[in-house]
């Protein structure tokens, strides 16, 4: 392919994405619509991309980024709903599509129809998550949608392989399909966890942010390719590795986290925009393939319409028909109370079924010749898959925001819980930092004298605990917030007094001008003292944050928001003049 049209395609796609983001429009939908229009402009070249490039290159980093930014605790607590949709709904959708195709178009073999069903079964949560985040969907709804998208690709692609084998062999057996699925799950998850564990240990041992960031770029591809080579699910391998590294990222260096966040945001934007642009510009050429075949455009459009109808209708039917499963609670389950979706939330979930990257890639990968025979109705099946992807993006994607607003599904309670958790952990951090200052007084006394050490300690405590006192004041004025988080001795101590109770008075001690001259060595010693206490204060905050997160008292959103504050404070310390002075 000539590089100039490709470059023009990339630049135009990014330009459309920039305009859509600036206007607040849903980027995937706008890009698909523009791609559809552009594909029919005379002279526009055919941008043909190898399907292996999409599945093996574009999909792994998108899945990895989504999994590292997901909450392991939230996914674990909502695993019942995620599995019900990510596995059960995919299988039901695939077989429903296959059954409908065989019923209305008997000339299409069941195995070939099942290939089509597997291709169109998995929704892509990119669009739904973007809309939900912008409109403030409740966290449990976002968790279900995100978690579903992390595992439904594995279910559909495994079923896709089984169905292709059925087309090649002329038969499809349930036992063979279950065996392939079991191997894919076990090998995929195992490979992902091993790679995630090794990558995490290497990153901790190296303590080199650029290398750690590069290693993070390698992990999704290594996980996907190795798992696929071992007959496992590359998707599950990437998800397992991403969840492991995301959960343990708090143990990594601050510089690595600060470097990775904007990098993965940029990669996600580039891959998503280019992939959705490819979806849009393919339609003209798919129609051309159908016209060149012996199937006829009318027949292909009828197949597309039937499949689209089944895909759109089966999701709400399944979501509401199986909602009773969420009310089943097994002994020892980590699920919180009242975590089942409300009727309005279930309605939103049932309509968030837009298709995307996996449907496009898997449809493009359907071979024209398989087992020495032509794939049955290849052109019609491919057109139907692309029609479902484009149709769901344009129909469900454009109406989902209206539905959310109409049903008034919002995450106001999540914001209240987040505020309560954040105030509580800030009080705990303040207490931990005050303890650090208290324990450091003896060491300071040997450097600057006991009186000055105590004066500085009192001033530091006063400043540190002001944050805790401010949070306590909010708690004092809003009793309902105190009911949202578990009580702590620290919170009760702060709440029990007035102002900043029980804290030594005084102001922050600073060197007084005049008096005896301070030697260069003394200046360095004092600079080292200040640097060390700042580092100890930061470590105390991070330790509290980790403990509260692991104990289940802090959700992932609040954890990452506070962790970023701590990381920025550590970066400020590392680049401050005080560190240079003490060296």
C-alpha positions in Angstrom: 0.0 0.0 0.0 1.2 3.5 -0.8 2.2 5.2 2.5 0.6 8.6 1.5 -3.1 7.4 1.6 -2.4 5.5 4.9 -0.9 8.6 6.5 -3.8 10.7 5.3 -6.2 8.1 6.7 -4.5 8.2 10.1 -4.3 12.0 10.2 -8.0 12.4 9.2 -9.1 9.8 11.8 -7.2 11.6 14.6 -8.6 15.0 13.4 -12.2 13.6 13.6 -11.4 12.2 17.0 -10.1 15.6 18.2 -13.2 17.4 17.0 -15.5 14.9 18.6 -13.6 15.0 21.9 -13.7 18.8 21.9 -17.5 18.9 21.2 -18.1 16.2 23.8 -19.5 13.8 21.2 -19.1 10.0 21.5 -15.8 9.4 19.6 -16.4 5.8 18.3 -19.9 6.7 16.9 -18.7 9.8 15.2 -15.7 8.0 13.6 -17.8 5.1 12.4 -20.4 7.5 10.8 -17.6 9.5 9.1 -16.0 6.3 7.9 -19.2 5.1 6.4 -19.6 8.4 4.5 -16.0 8.5 3.4 -16.0 4.9 2.1 -18.5 5.9 -0.7 -16.4 8.8 -1.9 -15.0 8.0 -5.4 -11.3 7.4 -5.4 -11.0 6.4 -1.7 -8.6 3.5 -1.5 -9.4 0.2 0.1 -7.7 0.1 3.5 -7.3 -3.6 4.0 -5.8 -4.8 7.3 -4.8 -8.4 8.1 -7.2 -9.7 10.8 -4.2 -11.2 12.7 -3.0 -7.6 13.0 -6.2 -6.6 14.8 -6.5 -9.6 17.0 -2.8 -10.0 17.8 -1.7 -6.4 17.9 -4.6 -4.0 18.5 -6.7 -6.1 20.9 -4.0 -7.1 23.5 -3.0 -3.5 24.5 -6.7 -2.4 24.7 -7.6 -5.3 26.9 -4.5 -4.8 29.0 -5.1 -1.1 29.6 -8.7 -1.8 30.6 -7.8 -4.6 33.0 -5.0 -2.7 34.7 -7.3 0.2 35.3 -10.1 -2.1 36.6 -10.7 -2.8 40.3 -9.9 -6.4 41.2 -12.1 -6.1 44.3 -15.1 -4.7 42.4 -14.7 -7.4 39.7 -14.5 -10.1 42.3 -17.6 -8.9 44.2 -19.5 -8.7 40.9 -18.2 -11.9 39.4 -21.6 -13.5 39.4 -23.1 -10.9 37.1 -20.0 -10.6 35.0 -19.9 -14.4 34.4 -23.6 -14.5 33.7 -23.1 -11.9 30.9 -19.5 -12.6 29.8 -20.0 -16.3 29.4 -23.7 -17.2 29.5 -25.0 -14.3 27.4 -22.2 -14.8 24.8 -23.1 -18.5 24.4 -26.8 -17.9 24.3 -26.4 -15.1 21.8 -24.2 -17.2 19.5 -26.5 -20.2 19.5 -29.6 -17.9 19.1 -28.0 -16.3 16.0 -27.0 -19.7 14.6 -30.5 -21.1 15.2 -32.2 -18.1 13.6 -29.9 -18.2 10.6 -30.5 -22.0 10.0 -34.2 -21.6 10.5 -34.7 -18.7 8.0 -31.8 -19.7 5.7 -31.6 -23.5 5.6 -28.8 -23.4 2.9 -26.4 -22.1 5.5 -24.9 -25.0 7.6 -25.2 -24.9 11.4 -21.4 -24.7 11.9 -21.1 -21.8 9.5 -24.0 -20.0 11.2 -22.4 -20.7 14.6 -19.2 -19.0 13.3 -21.3 -15.9 12.6 -23.0 -16.2 16.0 -19.6 -16.3 17.8 -18.4 -13.3 15.8 -21.3 -11.0 16.7 -21.9 -12.3 20.2 -19.4 -10.2 22.3 -20.3 -6.5 23.0 -17.5 -4.0 23.2 -17.6 -1.9 26.4 -15.5 0.9 25.0 -18.4 3.0 23.8 -20.7 2.0 26.7 -18.1 2.7 29.3 -17.3 6.1 27.7 -20.9 7.1 27.8 -21.5 5.7 31.3 -18.5 7.5 32.7 -19.5 10.8 31.1 -23.1 10.5 32.4 -22.1 9.1 35.9 -23.5 5.6 35.9 -23.3 3.8 39.2 -20.1 2.0 39.9 -21.7 -1.4 40.0 -23.1 -0.9 36.5 -19.7 0.2 35.2 -18.1 -2.7 36.9 -20.5 -5.2 35.2 -20.1 -3.6 31.8 -16.3 -3.5 32.0 -15.9 -7.0 33.5 -18.2 -8.4 30.9 -16.1 -6.9 28.1 -12.9 -8.4 29.7 -14.1 -12.0 29.5 -16.7 -12.2 26.7 -14.0 -11.8 24.1 -12.4 -15.0 25.3 -15.7 -16.9 25.3 -16.6 -15.8 21.8 -13.1 -16.3 20.3 -13.0 -19.8 21.8 -16.4 -20.7 20.4 -15.3 -19.2 17.1 -12.4 -21.6 16.9 -14.6 -24.6 17.8 -17.2 -23.5 15.1 -14.4 -23.1 12.5 -13.2 -26.6 13.3 -16.8 -27.8 12.8 -16.9 -26.2 9.3 -13.6 -27.7 8.4 -14.6 -31.2 9.6 -18.2 -31.1 8.6 -19.5 -31.7 12.1 -19.8 -29.9 15.5 -19.7 -31.8 18.8 -20.4 -30.4 22.3 -17.8 -32.5 24.0 -15.0 -31.2 21.7 -16.2 -27.6 22.3 -16.2 -28.0 26.1 -12.7 -29.5 26.0 -11.3 -26.6 23.9 -13.0 -24.1 26.2 -11.7 -25.7 29.4 -8.1 -25.8 28.0 -8.4 -22.2 26.8 -9.5 -20.9 30.2 -7.0 -22.9 32.3 -4.0 -22.2 30.1 -4.9 -18.6 29.4 -5.4 -17.6 33.0 -2.3 -19.6 34.1 -0.1 -18.0 31.5 -1.4 -14.5 32.3 -0.8 -14.9 36.1 2.7 -16.3 35.6 3.7 -13.4 33.2 2.1 -10.9 35.5 3.9 -12.2 38.6 7.3 -12.3 36.8 6.9 -8.9 35.3 6.0 -7.4 38.7 9.0 -8.9 40.4 11.3 -7.7 37.6 9.9 -4.2 37.8 10.4 -4.1 41.5 14.0 -5.5 41.3 15.1 -3.1 38.5 13.5 0.1 40.0 14.1 1.7 36.5 10.9 3.6 35.4 11.7 3.7 31.6 12.5 -0.1 31.6 9.5 -0.8 33.7 7.3 1.1 31.3 8.7 -0.7 28.3 8.2 -4.0 30.1 4.6 -3.0 30.6 4.3 -2.5 26.8 5.6 -6.0 26.2 3.4 -7.8 28.7 0.1 -7.8 26.8 1.7 -9.1 23.6 3.7 -11.7 25.4 0.7 -12.9 27.3 -1.6 -13.1 24.2 0.9 -14.7 21.9 2.2 -17.3 24.4 -1.2 -18.3 25.5 -2.4 -18.7 21.9 0.7 -20.8 21.1 -0.2 -23.1 24.0 -3.8 -23.5 22.8 -5.0 -21.2 25.6 -7.1 -18.0 25.5 -4.9 -15.0 24.7 -7.6 -12.7 25.8 -7.8 -14.3 29.3 -4.0 -14.3 29.6 -3.9 -10.5 28.9 -6.8 -9.9 31.3 -5.2 -12.0 34.1 -1.8 -10.3 33.7 -3.4 -6.9 33.6 -5.5 -7.4 36.7 -2.5 -8.8 38.6 -0.2 -5.9 37.7 -3.0 -3.3 38.2 -3.8 -4.6 41.7 -0.1 -4.6 42.7 0.8 -1.4 40.9 0.7 0.4 44.3 3.9 -1.5 45.2 5.8 -0.2 42.2 7.8 3.1 42.0 5.9 6.4 41.7 7.8 7.4 38.5 6.6 4.2 36.7 2.9 5.0 37.6 3.2 8.6 36.5 4.8 7.6 33.2 2.4 4.8 32.4 -0.9 6.5 32.9 -0.6 9.1 30.1 1.1 6.6 27.9 -1.7 4.1 28.0 -4.3 6.8 27.6 -2.6 7.8 24.4 -2.3 4.2 23.1 -6.0 3.5 23.9 -7.1 6.6 22.0 -5.0 5.8 19.0 -6.0 2.1 18.7 -9.7 2.8 19.4 -10.0 5.6 16.9 -8.2 3.8 14.1 -10.0 0.5 14.7 -13.5 2.1 14.6 -12.4 4.1 11.5 -11.6 0.8 9.9 -15.1 -0.5 10.8 -16.6 2.4 9.0 -14.6 2.4 5.8 -15.1 -1.4 5.1 -18.8 -1.3 4.2 -18.4 -0.3 0.6 -15.9 -3.1 -0.1 -18.0 -5.7 1.7 -21.0 -4.8 -0.5 -18.7 -5.2 -3.5 -17.7 -8.7 -2.4 -21.4 -9.7 -2.0 -22.2 -8.3 -5.5 -19.4 -10.4 -6.9 -20.6 -13.5 -5.2 -23.5 -15.7 -6.3 -25.5 -15.0 -3.1 -27.0 -11.6 -4.1 -27.2 -8.4 -2.2 -30.9 -8.9 -1.2 -30.1 -12.3 0.4 -27.1 -10.8 2.3 -29.2 -7.9 3.6 -31.9 -10.3 4.8 -29.3 -12.3 6.7 -27.9 -9.1 8.1 -31.3 -7.9 9.2 -32.2 -11.2 10.9 -28.9 -11.4 12.8 -29.1 -7.7 13.9 -32.6 -8.3 15.2 -31.6 -11.4 17.2 -28.5 -9.7 18.6 -30.4 -6.6 19.7 -33.4 -8.5 21.2 -31.7 -11.4 22.9 -29.6 -9.3 25.3 -32.5 -7.6 27.2 -34.5 -10.9 27.2 -31.5 -12.7 28.7 -30.6 -10.0 31.2 -34.1 -9.9 32.7 -34.8 -13.6 32.4 -31.7 -14.5 34.4 -31.8 -11.6 36.9 -32.9 -14.0 39.6 -29.4 -15.5 39.6 -28.0 -12.4 41.1 -30.1 -13.0 44.2 -28.4 -16.3 44.9 -25.7 -15.9 47.6 -23.3 -18.8 48.4 -21.8 -19.2 51.9 -18.6 -17.2 52.2 -19.3 -15.1 49.1 -17.4 -11.7 49.0 -20.4 -10.0 47.6 -21.6 -6.9 49.5 -25.3 -6.6 50.5 -27.8 -5.1 48.1 -25.4 -5.3 45.1 -28.0 -6.6 42.7 -28.9 -4.3 39.8 -32.1 -2.3 40.0 -34.7 -2.5 37.2 -33.4 0.7 35.7 -29.8 -0.3 35.9 -30.6 -3.7 34.3 -32.4 -1.8 31.5 -29.3 0.2 30.8 -27.1 -2.9 30.9 -29.5 -4.7 28.5 -29.2 -1.9 26.0 -25.4 -1.4 26.2 -24.7 -4.1 23.6 -22.6 -2.2 21.0 -20.1 -4.4 19.0 -16.6 -3.3 18.1 -13.0 -4.5 17.8 -13.4 -8.3 18.2 -16.4 -8.5 15.9 -14.5 -6.6 13.2 -11.3 -8.6 13.6 -13.0 -12.0 13.8 -15.3 -11.3 10.8 -12.3 -10.3 8.7 -10.5 -13.5 9.8 -13.2 -15.8 8.5 -11.3 -17.7 5.7 -12.8 -17.9 2.2 -11.5 -21.5 1.9 -11.4 -23.9 4.8 -10.6 -27.6 4.7 -10.2 -27.5 0.9 -13.8 -26.2 0.5 -15.2 -22.7 0.0 -16.6 -21.3 3.3 -20.5 -21.3 2.9 -21.9 -17.9 2.1 -18.6 -16.2 3.1 -19.6 -12.8 1.7 -23.1 -12.7 3.3 -21.7 -13.8 6.7 -19.0 -11.1 6.7 -21.5 -8.4 5.7 -23.9 -9.5 8.4 -21.1 -9.3 11.0 -20.1 -5.8 9.9 -23.7 -4.7 9.7 -24.2 -5.8 13.3 -21.1 -3.9 14.5 -22.1 -0.7 12.7 -25.8 -1.0 13.4 -25.4 -1.5 17.2 -22.9 1.4 17.4 -25.3 3.7 15.6 -28.6 2.5 17.0 -27.8 1.5 20.6 -24.8 3.9 20.9 -26.8 7.0 20.0 -29.8 6.1 22.2 -28.0 4.9 25.3 -27.3 8.4 26.7 -31.0 9.3 26.2 -32.0 6.0 28.0 -29.7 6.7 30.9 -31.1 10.3 31.4 -34.7 9.1 30.9 -34.3 6.4 33.6 -32.3 8.8 35.8 -29.7 6.2 36.5 -26.9 8.0 38.3 -24.0 7.4 40.7 -24.8 10.0 43.4 -24.6 7.4 46.2 -21.1 6.3 44.9 -19.9 9.9 45.2 -21.1 10.1 48.8 -19.4 6.8 49.6 -16.2 7.9 47.9 -16.2 11.2 49.9 -16.7 9.4 53.2 -14.0 6.9 52.4 -11.6 9.6 51.3 -12.2 11.7 54.4 -11.7 8.6 56.6 -8.4 7.6 55.0 -7.1 11.2 55.1 -7.6 11.1 58.9 -5.8 7.8 59.1 -2.9 9.2 57.0 -2.7 12.3 59.2 -2.4 10.2 62.4 0.2 8.0 60.8 2.2 11.0 59.7 2.0 12.5 63.2 3.4 9.3 64.6 6.3 9.6 62.2 7.1 13.1 63.5 6.8 11.9 67.1 9.2 9.0 66.5 11.7 11.3 64.7 12.1 13.8 67.6 15.0 11.9 69.2 17.0 11.8 66.0 16.4 15.5 65.3 17.5 16.4 68.8 21.0 15.1 68.1 21.2 17.4 65.0 19.5 20.6 66.0 19.0 20.3 69.7 16.0 19.0 71.8 14.1 22.3 72.2 14.2 23.1 68.5 13.4 19.5 67.6 10.3 19.6 69.8 9.2 22.9 68.4 9.5 21.8 64.8 7.7 18.5 65.6 4.8 20.5 67.2 4.6 22.7 64.1 4.7 19.8 61.7 2.0 17.9 63.6 -0.2 21.0 63.6 0.1 21.3 59.8 -0.3 17.6 59.2 -3.4 17.1 61.3 -5.1 20.1 59.8 -6.2 17.9 56.9 -7.6 15.3 59.3 -9.4 18.1 61.3 -11.0 19.4 58.2 -12.3 16.0 57.3 -13.5 15.5 60.8 -15.4 18.8 60.6 -17.3 17.5 57.5 -18.0 14.3 59.4 -19.3 16.3 62.4 -21.7 18.3 60.2 -23.0 15.3 58.1 -23.8 12.3 60.3 -25.0 10.3 57.3 -21.4 10.2 55.9 -20.2 8.5 59.1 -22.6 5.6 58.5 -21.1 4.9 55.1 -17.6 3.9 56.4 -16.5 1.7 59.3 -15.5 3.6 62.5 -11.9 4.0 63.4 -10.2 5.0 66.7 -8.4 7.8 64.8 -11.6 9.2 63.5 -13.2 9.1 66.9 -10.2 10.9 68.5 -10.3 13.7 66.0 -14.1 13.9 66.1 -14.2 14.0 69.8 -12.5 17.3 70.2 -12.7 20.8 68.9 -10.4 22.4 66.3 -7.3 20.2 66.3 -7.7 18.3 69.5 -4.9 16.8 71.5 -2.3 18.1 69.2 0.7 20.1 70.4 0.5 23.8 69.6 3.1 26.0 68.1 4.1 26.9 64.6 6.4 25.3 62.1 10.0 25.7 63.3 12.3 27.5 60.9 15.9 28.6 61.3 16.2 32.0 62.9 18.4 34.6 61.2 21.4 35.8 63.1 23.4 33.9 65.8 26.3 31.5 65.2 27.1 30.7 61.6 26.0 27.3 60.3 28.7 25.2 58.8 28.3 23.6 55.4 28.2 20.1 56.9 25.5 21.2 59.3 23.4 22.6 56.5 23.7 19.2 54.7 22.8 17.4 57.8 19.7 19.5 58.3 18.8 19.1 54.6 19.1 15.3 54.9 17.0 15.4 58.0 14.2 17.3 56.3 14.4 15.1 53.2 14.2 11.9 55.2 11.2 13.1 57.2 9.4 14.1 54.1 10.1 10.7 52.6 8.9 8.9 55.8 5.7 11.0 55.8 5.0 9.9 52.2 5.7 6.3 53.0 3.4 6.5 55.9 0.6 7.7 53.7 1.2 5.0 51.1 1.2 2.3 53.8 -2.1 3.5 55.2 -3.6 3.6 51.7 -2.4 0.0 50.9 -3.7 -1.4 54.2 -7.1 0.2 53.8 -7.4 -0.9 50.2 -6.4 -4.5 50.9 -8.8 -4.6 53.9 -11.7 -3.7 51.6 -12.3 -0.3 53.2 -11.4 1.7 50.2 -12.6 1.4 46.6 -10.2 1.5 43.6 -11.2 4.9 42.4 -10.4 6.6 45.7 -7.3 4.6 46.1 -5.9 5.7 42.7 -6.9 9.3 43.2 -5.1 9.5 46.6 -2.1 7.4 45.2 -1.7 10.0 42.5 -1.5 12.7 45.1 1.2 10.8 46.9 3.1 10.1 43.7 3.1 13.7 42.8 4.4 14.6 46.3 7.2 12.0 45.9 8.1 13.4 42.5 8.2 16.9 44.0 10.5 15.6 46.7 12.8 13.9 44.3 13.3 17.0 42.2 13.4 19.5 45.1 16.4 21.7 45.9 16.5 20.2 49.3 17.5 16.8 47.9 20.3 18.4 45.9 21.5 20.3 48.9 21.7 17.2 51.1 23.7 15.2 48.5 
